[in-house]
Amino acid sequence: MSEQSRTDLEKHVEAIWEDVLDTAAGGPDATFFELNGQSIAAFRIVARISDRTGIDVPVEELFKDPTRATFARAVLARAERR
């Protein structure tokens, strides 16, 4: 995966995260839970990532890696395995 593709994917994840959680605040290290994320929001995030990128990420990844930065890395890792 090229560096540009990685950056684009990270931007998609960031935009989805901010849209679903209705926040641009918190920065990349704010946790999903600190931003009042709940299970329905987690399912929305992974569904939108799948719809927009074709990358299937289990919702458990979001709970395991609850910051935007760590979750984006988990999505990137899955993209690189395809």
N, C-alpha and C positions, 0 to 999 in steps of 0.2 A: 504494500500500500504506500503510495507516495505521501510525502509530507503535506502536500496540498489537500489530498483526500482525507488525511488524518485531521487536519485543521478544520476542513468543512464538516466532517462528522462530529467533531467536538462542538462546533457552532450549532449544529442541528440539535444535539443533546442539550446544550445550554438553553436554546430557544424553547424547546419542548418543556424542559424543567421549569423555566420561568413562566411560561404560559399556563401550564397546569396548576402550578402552585401560586399563580397570580402574584409573582414577586420578582423584582430584579435585585432586590436587596439580599444581603447575606453573604455574598461573595462565594467563591468556589469551595470554601471550607465549611460553610454553614451546612448543618446536617438537614436531611429531609425532615426529620422530626422537629428540629428547631424552627423550621418554616411551616409548622403545623401540618405536615404531610400525614395523610391517613391512607389506609389500604386502597380505597377507591382511587385516590390520586396516583398511587404507585402503579395500579393496573392501567390507568390512563397513560402514564408516562411510557411504560413498556409497549403498550399497544400503538402509540403514536410513533415510537422509534421503529417498530416493525413496519408500520404503514409507510413511513417516509423513507426508510433506508433498506428495508428488507432484512434487517438483522433482528433475529429473535433473541430476546434477553429474558430469562426467567425473572419474575418479580422478586424472587429471593435475592438476586444480585443487588437490587436496590436496597434491601434491608441489610445485606452483608456489607455493602459499600455505600453508606448513606450520605456522603457528601457529593456534590455535583462533580467535583474533580475526580474522585475515586470511581464514581459510577461511570463517568465518561471513559476512564481508562478500561473499565470492565467491558464496555460496549466496543471500544477499539480492539481489545483483545479478541473478542468474538468475531469482529469483522476480519481480522487478520487470519483467523482460522478457516475462513470460508474459501 
